[in-house]
Amino acid sequence: MGAHEVTVMTGQPPALRTARLASLVLGLLVALCGCVGPSWSDTDYEEKVANTAEAARSAVQTARLVVEAAEDGKAPGPYTARALSDAETALTSIATHIGAVQPPTTHATALRSRVTSLLTECRTALAELRIAARDGRFDELARLAEPLPRLASRLKRLEELRPT
């Protein structure tokens, strides 16, 4: 058998398997984030924000991986468009869940503004990537993905709010 036949028989290329695994992890984080309930203290609210930031960072990092795979020619166009759409959908769900939690204090209200503003920036960046991919403008993905590392870093800082 030739190398091509082995690839077909064993499944997908490694980059595609990695991206699918990242999507699975992202889905699990979104499911966990879906368990957001009322918040009765600043500590509880900070933990919800930290969990939200972790799930959102996963969506942003998934988009980064997909863009890198597309740039390397390891992710076909339709898969790239779908994976970016899925990351955006996950992020929208994450933002909706934290937005529904009533902040218990003025401190938490200020934190809510901070996290929702950051999530809006992330959603905008992922929407731009999705739109470009669906339009077939794959040559623009690297440029459009430039804000993602900075956004991921800012989300990481919010994860550090998690009480120890």
Buried (B, 14 or more C-beta within 10 A) or exposed (E): EEEEEEEEEEEEBEBBEBBBEBBEBBBEBBEEBEEBEEBEEBBBBBBBBBBBBBBBBBBBBBBBBBBBBBBEEBBEEEBBBBBBBBBBBBBBBBBEBBEEBEBBEEEBEEBBEEBBEBBEBBBEBBBBBBBBBBEEEBEBBEEBBEBBEEBBEBBEEBBEBBEE
